[in-house]
Amino acid sequence: MHLSPLGNSIYSTNVDGIGVKVTATEHTPVGNGYWTYVWPRLSQSSSGIVIYQYWMNYKLELIKTRSGALPNATLQMDSPLVDGYLGGVRSKNILLSNTSIRIISANPTCAVNSGSQNIAVALGSHPQYFFNQINKTTTPVPFNIHLNCSGGGSGGRLSINYSLRDTHSANNTSNILGLAPGSQASGIGIQVLKADNNPINLHQPQHAGTIYTGTPSFTLPLRARFIQTSSNVRAGTAQGQASFTMSYN
């Protein structure tokens, strides 16, 4: 076993985000001692107390070691988990009656559908004379981001959020994507819109919705359009690229 990122005698398990910690308390006629077990199993002294008779209390803790939702998984534990020795003779150990523990996230989880990881949106061809004033826009073209969702306990819920960024201009925080290198056109940009046609500001988190346990999928409806950004528009190919990041809580 290896120490988890939290340290403090918390050890990682086979499930990302779950650690294990074992502590023991001894009770003797001459006093009590307390210590935390560490791995690998090294020789440990309780504090030099002379022990004539004693009994031990053990506590096994499963501890969440990172933020965010935990995966649905099966936690595998060793048994015996802890051995204790007196003078080289094993005097005690911790045996687990169940070494496989099913972990079920209280809330459902979602992941982007493979068909939505790369989306091409054709914004159509438009005559140059159409762009006759700054902020002139074309008819929005709809597209969707699909999520696959699963898991969760009774009453579980998951809030879904997203943000966009301009792939070719990392510092762009406006609501207009610049044209990608290699585009022949100029004087126009691309806007990504919510379903209500409000433009999305880049790098700004947006709330998409909430799902509940038992919901197998979620669809985020978006739109895209050209927008005139200059009084001088040159005809030619016009391409832009945005990347999206999904977050959940």
Buried (B, 14 or more C-beta within 10 A) or exposed (E): BEBBEBEEBBBBBEBEBBBBBBBBBBEBEEEEBEBEBBBEEEEEEBEEBEBEEBEBEBEBEBBEBEEEBBBBBEBEBEEEBBEBEEEEEEEBEBEEEEEEBEBEBBBBBBEBBEEBEEBEBEBEEBEEEEBEEEEBBBEBBEBBBBBBBBBBEEEBEBEBBBBBBBBBBEEBEBBBBBBBEEBEBBBBBBBBBBEEEEBBBBBEEBEBEEBEBEBEEBEBEBBBBBBBBEEEBBBEEBBBBBEBEBEBE
